[in-house]
Amino acid sequence: DAQRLFSSLEGKGTGWCTAGHSTAETQIESGDFYVYYTYDANSKPTQPRLAIRMDGNQKIGEIRGILPHQGVEPIMQEALDQKLEEFGGEAKVYRKKSNDMRTLTALEKKKEKEEPFTKDNLLFLYEVNSRIEGFGYETDPRIEELRRDRNVEEDMLVIFDCTKAEIAHV
């Protein structure tokens, strides 16, 4: 199993440590390992896109994708969400991450269509009520990209339901 896993990841540019033969062996010995692939031009599943490493059979060790810092691609969210359903309460922390990534994708689409952001959208984007969590090693770069083009002062008016005169600048 470890050799098959290693071979399926070798040279695919995932950045996953499992692409090393000894790491693949260790991780297979530690528990189940799920990899989701997309199909090539010959309809063969060859490109790894999503990995779920288990610690044993019921505890999720980590989830990784192929975006920068091993974030999960939006196109893989549905497959991930379906798999998480199999793990019940164990998947709770990962469901929040999945929901956060799904919300970021929705905000990207709103931005592309030049649709206005709602108060809830802005509360999420500025992490007012909770931190945006993802699957990679670092903060999802889409957060900064979405914030960069925003007028923070105008956004504050929506978030706090106030006027410009009610915003303190010092």
FIGU-316134 format. One record per residue: residue in three letters; x, y, z of N, C-alpha, C in turn. Coordinates in pm, 1 decimal. Last residue first. Example, Ala and Ser with C-alpha at 12.3 -4.5 7.8 and 13.67 -1.06 7.14 Angstrom:
ATOM   residuo        n_X        n_Y        n_Z       ca_X       ca_Y       ca_Z        c_X        c_Y        c_Z
ATOM       SER     1285.0     -225.0      708.0     1367.0     -106.0      714.0     1290.0        3.0      787.0
ATOM       ALA     1319.0     -569.0      780.0     1230.0     -450.0      780.0     1320.0     -330.0      780.0
END
This chain:
ATOM   residuo        n_X        n_Y        n_Z       ca_X       ca_Y       ca_Z        c_X        c_Y        c_Z
ATOM       VAL     -870.3     5798.4     1593.3     -753.7     5800.7     1681.3     -781.9     5722.1     1806.6
ATOM       HIS    -1106.6     5790.1     1463.1     -986.4     5766.5     1384.6     -858.8     5770.1     1467.7
ATOM       ALA    -1431.1     5663.6     1508.1    -1314.5     5730.1     1568.5    -1189.4     5692.5     1489.2
ATOM       ILE    -1735.3     5717.7     1350.8    -1612.8     5637.3     1348.0    -1498.4     5718.4     1407.3
ATOM       GLU    -1952.3     5882.1     1327.3    -1945.4     5799.0     1447.5    -1820.2     5708.9     1453.8
ATOM       ALA    -1939.6     5999.5     1082.6    -1915.0     6085.4     1199.0    -1900.2     6002.3     1327.4
ATOM       LYS    -2023.4     5797.0      912.1    -1881.9     5834.6      914.7    -1848.0     5915.9     1039.3
ATOM       THR    -2259.6     5592.3     1100.9    -2224.4     5694.1     1001.5    -2075.3     5724.3     1011.9
ATOM       CYS    -2328.2     5233.7     1130.8    -2312.0     5369.7     1182.0    -2281.9     5465.3     1066.7
ATOM       ASP    -2296.0     4946.1     1150.4    -2423.9     5013.1     1127.7    -2421.4     5154.6     1184.3
ATOM       PHE    -2060.6     4812.2     1156.7    -2106.2     4869.7     1283.2    -2236.9     4946.3     1271.6
ATOM       ILE    -2043.7     4726.1      888.3    -2023.9     4632.1      999.1    -2085.5     4685.2     1128.3
ATOM       VAL    -2081.6     4964.7      742.9    -2174.7     4852.7      727.8    -2165.4     4759.4      848.1
ATOM       LEU    -1866.6     5115.8      826.9    -2000.6     5172.6      835.6    -2106.0     5062.1      827.1
ATOM       MET    -1651.9     4954.5      756.9    -1682.8     4973.9      899.3    -1823.8     5029.2      917.8
ATOM       ASP    -1649.4     4985.3      479.1    -1688.0     4855.7      535.3    -1724.5     4868.0      683.7
ATOM       GLU    -1549.7     5241.9      461.3    -1686.9     5216.1      416.7    -1737.8     5083.2      472.6
ATOM       GLU    -1290.8     5188.4      561.7    -1378.3     5284.0      630.1    -1524.7     5263.5      589.8
ATOM       VAL    -1185.4     5006.7      375.5    -1208.7     4964.9      513.6    -1304.4     5059.2      586.0
ATOM       ASN    -1258.5     4918.0       75.3    -1245.5     5045.5      144.7    -1285.5     5017.2      289.1
ATOM       ARG    -1074.6     4646.3      -75.3    -1187.5     4699.5       -0.5    -1155.2     4838.3       54.4
ATOM       ASP     -866.9     4513.3     -187.7     -946.4     4599.2     -275.7    -1065.8     4663.4     -205.2
ATOM       ARG     -765.7     4360.0       25.2     -681.7     4461.4      -40.3     -764.3     4559.3     -123.2
ATOM       ARG     -941.6     4157.4       94.7     -935.5     4278.9      176.9     -865.1     4393.7      104.7
ATOM       LEU     -887.6     3963.6      -98.9    -1021.3     4021.1      -90.4    -1020.4     4151.1      -11.1
ATOM       GLU     -618.4     3910.4      -41.5     -657.5     3955.9     -175.2     -794.8     4022.1     -172.1
ATOM       GLU     -633.6     3815.1      220.6     -564.1     3941.6      193.6     -602.9     3997.2       57.6
ATOM       ILE     -777.9     3579.0      160.8     -827.5     3675.1      260.0     -765.8     3811.6      232.5
ATOM       ARG     -626.6     3428.6      -10.7     -745.9     3493.5      -64.8     -801.7     3597.7       32.4
ATOM       PRO     -427.1     3297.8      128.6     -394.7     3426.3       65.7     -516.2     3499.2        8.1
ATOM       ASP     -489.4     3160.2      440.8     -529.8     3154.3      300.8     -504.5     3291.0      236.6
ATOM       THR     -209.0     3126.5      652.5     -336.7     3191.6      624.9     -366.1     3187.6      475.0
ATOM       GLU      -43.0     2804.8      630.0      -48.7     2948.2      654.3     -188.0     3000.5      622.4
ATOM       TYR      -78.9     2538.8      575.6       11.4     2574.9      684.6        3.4     2721.6      721.6
ATOM       GLY     -430.2     2469.4      499.1     -287.2     2482.4      472.7     -208.5     2520.9      596.4
ATOM       PHE     -698.4     2477.2      555.5     -630.0     2349.4      568.2     -480.1     2359.4      550.1
ATOM       GLY     -825.1     2752.2      755.6     -811.3     2674.1      633.7     -732.3     2547.9      661.0
ATOM       GLU    -1033.9     2988.2      919.4     -942.8     2874.8      925.9     -942.8     2800.3      794.0
ATOM       ILE    -1070.4     3305.4     1039.9    -1092.7     3222.2      921.6     -987.6     3112.2      923.6
ATOM       ARG    -1180.8     3362.0     1373.4    -1070.4     3355.4     1278.3    -1110.5     3266.2     1160.1
ATOM       SER    -1485.6     3535.7     1446.7    -1394.1     3421.9     1459.5    -1290.8     3426.4     1348.7
ATOM       ASN    -1594.8     3790.7     1432.0    -1648.3     3694.7     1529.3    -1561.5     3570.9     1548.5
ATOM       VAL    -1426.0     3925.6     1247.0    -1476.9     3993.3     1365.7    -1521.9     3892.8     1471.8
ATOM       GLU    -1286.2     3887.6     1004.8    -1268.4     3795.1     1117.3    -1312.7     3857.3     1250.6
ATOM       TYR    -1338.8     4019.5      778.0    -1251.4     4088.7      873.5    -1233.6     4009.1     1003.2
ATOM       LEU    -1511.4     3831.0      657.5    -1387.0     3869.3      592.6    -1288.3     3935.7      688.8
ATOM       PHE    -1733.3     3822.7      841.6    -1651.6     3704.9      813.9    -1513.7     3746.7      762.1
ATOM       LEU    -1829.5     4080.8      824.0    -1794.2     4026.6      955.6    -1703.1     3905.1      939.8
ATOM       LEU    -1885.4     4083.0      548.2    -1776.6     4165.9      601.4    -1733.2     4120.2      740.6
ATOM       ASN    -2102.6     3906.4      533.3    -1982.7     3883.1      452.5    -1863.6     3957.6      510.7
ATOM       ASP    -2284.6     4037.5      701.7    -2232.1     3906.2      739.1    -2105.8     3871.8      661.1
ATOM       LYS    -2332.4     4266.3      544.0    -2272.2     4280.1      676.8    -2212.1     4146.7      721.1
ATOM       THR    -2241.6     4181.4      204.1    -2336.4     4207.3      312.2    -2260.6     4226.7      443.0
ATOM       PHE    -2089.7     4330.3      -76.9    -2078.0     4238.3       36.5    -2178.3     4279.7      143.9
ATOM       PRO    -2222.3     4362.6     -410.6    -2184.8     4419.0     -279.4    -2177.6     4309.2     -171.8
ATOM       GLU    -2064.1     4222.2     -698.3    -2180.4     4228.8     -610.1    -2136.5     4285.0     -474.4
ATOM       GLU    -1885.3     4171.7     -903.0    -1899.2     4307.7     -851.6    -2027.3     4325.8     -771.3
ATOM       LYS    -1823.5     3922.5     -968.1    -1948.7     3971.9    -1026.1    -1977.7     4116.0     -984.7
ATOM       GLU    -1593.0     3896.2     -813.7    -1583.4     3885.7     -959.6    -1706.6     3943.6    -1028.1
ATOM       LYS    -1709.0     3908.5     -556.6    -1617.2     4013.4     -600.9    -1607.2     4014.0     -752.8
ATOM       LYS    -1850.8     3670.2     -554.6    -1922.7     3798.1     -541.5    -1836.0     3912.6     -592.8
ATOM       LYS    -1637.6     3491.3     -570.1    -1734.5     3496.7     -680.0    -1814.1     3627.1     -676.0
ATOM       GLU    -1518.3     3539.0     -322.1    -1442.9     3560.2     -446.5    -1537.9     3575.7     -565.2
ATOM       LEU    -1723.1     3454.3     -154.6    -1686.5     3596.3     -157.2    -1604.2     3630.1     -281.4
ATOM       ALA    -1716.6     3180.3     -206.2    -1838.3     3256.1     -239.3    -1808.3     3406.1     -245.8
ATOM       THR    -1464.6     3123.5     -101.3    -1489.5     3102.7     -244.3    -1612.8     3181.0     -288.8
ATOM       LEU    -1514.3     3173.6      168.8    -1415.6     3252.9       95.4    -1436.7     3242.3      -55.6
ATOM       THR    -1700.3     2968.7      218.7    -1742.8     3108.5      228.3    -1644.5     3199.2      154.8
ATOM       ARG    -1535.2     2744.9      192.7    -1650.4     2758.5      103.4    -1698.7     2904.7      102.6
ATOM       MET    -1363.5     2789.5      405.4    -1309.3     2790.0      269.0    -1421.0     2805.5      165.9
ATOM       ASP    -1543.8     2764.9      619.3    -1470.8     2890.2      598.3    -1417.0     2899.1      456.0
ATOM       ASN    -1621.8     2498.3      588.5    -1721.3     2605.6      573.5    -1653.3     2739.7      548.0
ATOM       SER    -1374.7     2376.9      644.5    -1438.8     2357.3      514.4    -1541.6     2466.2      488.3
ATOM       LYS    -1337.4     2455.3      909.2    -1240.2     2493.4      806.7    -1302.3     2483.0      668.0
ATOM       LYS    -1557.6     2328.3     1022.5    -1546.3     2474.0     1029.8    -1449.7     2522.7      922.7
ATOM       ARG    -1489.7     2061.8      971.1    -1609.4     2118.6      908.2    -1604.8     2270.6      911.3
ATOM       TYR    -1274.0     2020.9     1135.6    -1249.4     2026.2      991.8    -1370.6     2081.4      916.8
ATOM       VAL    -1393.4     2007.6     1382.9    -1297.4     2115.2     1358.5    -1270.2     2130.4     1208.7
ATOM       LYS    -1557.3     1769.0     1339.4    -1613.2     1901.5     1371.1    -1517.2     2016.1     1337.8
ATOM       ALA    -1488.3     1506.4     1299.1    -1465.3     1598.9     1188.0    -1509.6     1742.3     1218.7
ATOM       GLU    -1571.6     1366.1     1517.6    -1427.2     1379.8     1495.9    -1397.8     1487.0     1391.9
ATOM       GLY    -1846.0     1334.1     1489.6    -1794.9     1441.8     1573.5    -1646.5     1466.8     1556.2
ATOM       GLY    -1825.2     1170.6     1173.5    -1906.6     1221.8     1283.7    -1842.9     1338.8     1355.6
ATOM       PHE    -1701.9     1072.7      948.4    -1625.7     1076.4     1071.7    -1699.1     1139.0     1189.5
ATOM       GLU    -1846.8     1096.1      715.9    -1820.6      961.0      765.6    -1756.2      960.1      904.0
ATOM       GLU    -1838.9     1362.5      649.0    -1962.7     1309.4      705.5    -1942.4     1171.1      766.7
ATOM       LEU    -1599.6     1391.0      513.8    -1605.1     1429.7      655.1    -1730.4     1376.8      723.9
ATOM       LYS    -1674.3     1323.9      253.7    -1590.6     1231.2      330.0    -1596.7     1263.2      479.4
ATOM       GLN    -1822.0     1552.3      184.2    -1886.5     1420.1      183.5    -1806.3     1320.6      266.4
ATOM       ASP    -1623.4     1750.4      199.6    -1739.6     1755.4      288.6    -1809.9     1620.3      297.0
ATOM       LEU    -1454.1     1666.1      -11.1    -1406.6     1669.0      127.1    -1524.6     1666.8      224.5
ATOM       ALA    -1619.1     1703.3     -230.8    -1566.1     1568.8     -202.4    -1519.1     1561.0      -57.5
ATOM       GLU    -1655.6     1982.4     -207.9    -1769.6     1891.7     -199.0    -1724.2     1749.6     -165.6
ATOM       GLN    -1391.6     2089.6     -238.5    -1469.8     2107.2     -115.1    -1582.2     2005.1     -101.4
ATOM       MET    -1251.1     2093.4     -469.0    -1243.3     1969.7     -391.6    -1328.5     1975.8     -263.8
ATOM       ILE    -1267.3     2342.4     -578.1    -1333.1     2233.9     -651.8    -1331.6     2101.8     -575.3
ATOM       PRO    -1108.7     2498.4     -401.8    -1254.8     2504.9     -395.1    -1323.9     2389.2     -467.4
ATOM       GLU     -831.0     2314.4     -266.1     -893.5     2385.9     -376.9    -1045.2     2388.8     -360.1
ATOM       VAL     -672.1     2358.4       43.2     -763.1     2276.0      -37.2     -830.2     2363.2     -143.3
ATOM       GLY     -320.4     2431.1       90.9     -462.6     2459.4      105.9     -544.4     2373.2       10.4
ATOM       GLN      -43.2     2414.0       94.3     -123.1     2292.4       99.7     -269.6     2315.8      133.2
ATOM       HIS       78.2     2648.2       29.8       76.9     2610.2      171.3      -18.0     2493.2      197.2
ATOM       PRO     -120.4     2679.8     -262.6       -5.1     2722.9     -182.2      -27.0     2690.6      -34.2
ATOM       LEU     -307.9     2370.3     -315.7     -290.6     2515.3     -327.0     -165.2     2555.5     -249.0
ATOM       ILE     -356.3     2104.6     -271.0     -240.4     2139.1     -353.2     -225.8     2288.6     -379.7
ATOM       GLY     -432.8     1995.6       66.1     -463.9     2014.0      -74.1     -338.9     2053.5     -149.5
ATOM       ARG     -486.4     1790.1      353.5     -401.8     1875.2      270.4     -452.0     1879.6      126.9
ATOM       ILE     -548.3     1721.9      686.1     -608.9     1730.4      552.7     -524.3     1829.2      473.7
ATOM       GLU     -459.3     1490.3      948.3     -447.9     1616.9      875.2     -517.7     1604.4      740.6
ATOM       GLY     -580.6     1293.5     1110.9     -449.3     1349.2     1142.2     -429.3     1484.3     1076.0
ATOM       ILE     -881.3     1193.6     1248.5     -820.2     1264.3     1136.3     -688.3     1324.5     1182.9
ATOM       LYS     -955.3      880.9     1374.4     -906.6     1014.6     1408.3     -835.8     1076.6     1288.1
ATOM       GLN    -1021.0      621.9     1294.1    -1129.0      716.4     1321.1    -1083.4      858.9     1349.3
ATOM       ASN     -799.9      457.5     1254.9     -908.9      449.7     1158.5    -1015.9      556.0     1177.7
ATOM       GLY     -484.3      622.0     1298.4     -573.0      508.8     1323.0     -683.6      510.7     1219.6
ATOM       ASP     -501.3      915.8     1182.0     -427.0      856.3     1292.8     -515.6      742.2     1340.1
ATOM       MET     -515.2      976.3      829.4     -578.7      937.1      954.9     -473.5      892.3     1056.1
ATOM       ARG     -514.7     1225.4      591.7     -433.4     1129.1      665.9     -500.3     1102.3      799.2
ATOM       ILE     -631.6     1302.3      292.0     -679.7     1296.0      430.1     -599.6     1185.5      497.9
ATOM       ALA     -571.5     1515.2       17.3     -527.3     1402.1       99.8     -585.8     1415.5      239.6
ATOM       LEU     -626.7     1608.5     -317.4     -670.9     1618.4     -178.3     -624.0     1494.6     -103.7
ATOM       ARG     -515.2     1561.6     -565.5     -565.3     1695.9     -534.5     -593.8     1716.9     -386.4
ATOM       PRO     -316.1     1387.5     -803.2     -362.1     1399.5     -664.9     -400.4     1543.7     -632.8
ATOM       GLN     -397.3     1277.1    -1113.0     -347.3     1397.5    -1046.6     -402.0     1408.7     -905.1
ATOM       THR     -516.9     1043.4    -1214.5     -371.6     1050.0    -1198.7     -320.2     1170.4    -1120.8
ATOM       PRO     -754.5      845.5    -1318.3     -732.0      931.6    -1202.2     -582.6      937.5    -1168.9
ATOM       LYS     -813.0      869.8    -1666.8     -750.2      794.1    -1557.9     -724.8      889.1    -1441.7
ATOM       SER     -895.1      977.7    -1910.9     -995.4      938.7    -1810.5     -939.2      848.0    -1702.0
ATOM       ASN     -693.9     1084.4    -2056.0     -730.7      946.2    -2086.8     -831.5      889.6    -1987.7
ATOM       ALA     -642.2     1327.4    -1943.1     -706.8     1326.7    -2074.7     -752.2     1187.1    -2116.6
ATOM       ASP     -709.5     1247.2    -1592.1     -629.8     1302.5    -1700.4     -706.8     1292.6    -1832.0
ATOM       TYR     -906.8     1334.9    -1304.3     -879.7     1251.5    -1421.2     -793.3     1324.4    -1524.0
ATOM       THR     -789.3     1384.7     -968.7     -869.4     1424.2    -1084.8     -821.3     1342.3    -1204.1
ATOM       TYR     -810.9     1212.5     -653.2     -742.0     1246.3     -776.8     -841.4     1304.2     -877.4
ATOM       TYR     -760.1     1189.2     -310.6     -856.8     1214.1     -417.2     -780.6     1268.4     -537.5
ATOM       VAL     -663.9      959.8      -69.7     -618.5     1057.7     -168.2     -725.6     1067.0     -276.4
ATOM       TYR     -641.7      864.4      264.7     -730.1      883.9      149.8     -671.2      990.3       58.5
ATOM       PHE     -531.3      629.3      477.4     -484.2      746.4      403.8     -567.6      756.8      276.8
ATOM       ASP     -539.7      486.4      807.6     -589.5      500.6      671.3     -536.7      629.8      609.3
ATOM       GLY     -228.5      459.5      995.3     -373.0      460.0      976.6     -410.3      473.8      830.8
ATOM       SER       42.9      415.1     1021.5      -25.9      489.9     1127.5     -177.2      490.1     1113.6
ATOM       GLU      129.2      296.1      790.2      133.4      216.5      913.2       53.2      282.2     1025.3
ATOM       ILE      109.5      514.3      621.7       21.0      399.8      598.0       16.5      311.1      722.9
ATOM       GLN      315.7      671.5      727.8      178.4      718.4      735.3       77.9      606.3      709.2
ATOM       THR      545.9      519.5      676.7      510.5      555.8      814.6      363.9      594.1      824.5
ATOM       GLU      537.5      512.0      392.1      533.9      388.8      472.2      487.7      417.2      614.4
ATOM       ALA      561.4      783.8      331.3      441.7      710.3      288.8      427.6      581.7      370.3
ATOM       THR      818.0      828.1      427.9      704.5      894.8      492.2      574.7      824.6      455.9
ATOM       SER      968.9      680.7      247.4      969.1      641.3      389.6      853.1      706.2      464.4
ATOM       HIS      908.3      819.4       -0.6      878.3      677.0       20.0      872.3      638.8      167.7
ATOM       GLY      733.8     1125.6      -21.7      859.6     1057.3        8.6      829.2      913.4       47.3
ATOM       ALA      484.0     1222.6      -33.2      545.1     1191.2     -162.2      684.4     1132.6     -145.0
ATOM       THR      418.1     1303.3      215.1      384.7     1164.7      181.7      443.6     1124.7       46.6
ATOM       CYS      450.6     1572.1      222.9      562.6     1490.2      269.1      540.6     1343.0      235.8
ATOM       TRP      337.0     1746.8      -64.1      304.8     1666.1       54.0      425.5     1582.8       93.3
ATOM       GLY      370.6     1875.7     -297.1      435.5     1935.4     -180.7      408.3     1856.8      -54.0
ATOM       THR      276.9     1790.4     -542.1      179.8     1822.6     -438.3      242.5     1899.4     -321.6
ATOM       GLY      413.1     1708.3     -775.7      421.6     1846.4     -729.8      321.5     1885.7     -622.3
ATOM       LYS      439.7     1454.6     -873.3      314.4     1524.9     -904.7      310.9     1667.8     -850.5
ATOM       GLY      650.5     1285.4     -810.2      664.7     1375.6     -923.7      540.7     1454.7     -959.3
ATOM       GLU      448.2     1049.8     -651.7      583.2     1083.2     -695.0      580.8     1171.5     -819.7
ATOM       LEU      196.5      957.2     -600.7      226.7     1095.7     -566.1      359.9     1144.2     -622.0
ATOM       SER      186.3      692.3     -668.8       79.3      778.4     -720.7      106.3      926.7     -695.5
ATOM       SER      402.4      588.6     -527.2      407.1      592.9     -674.4      301.9      687.3     -732.1
ATOM       PHE      302.2      602.5     -261.8      421.4      677.2     -303.0      425.1      694.3     -454.9
ATOM       LEU       88.8      417.3     -282.5       65.0      557.2     -246.7      181.1      643.3     -294.7
ATOM       ARG      231.7      184.1     -344.6      128.7      232.0     -436.1       98.5      380.2     -410.5
ATOM       GLN      390.7      162.1     -115.9      453.7      176.9     -247.4      354.3      232.7     -349.0
ATOM       ALA      193.6      125.2       79.4      281.5      242.5       85.8      346.9      267.8      -49.7
ATOM       ASP       82.2     -121.0        0.0        0.0        0.0        0.0       86.1      126.7        0.0
END
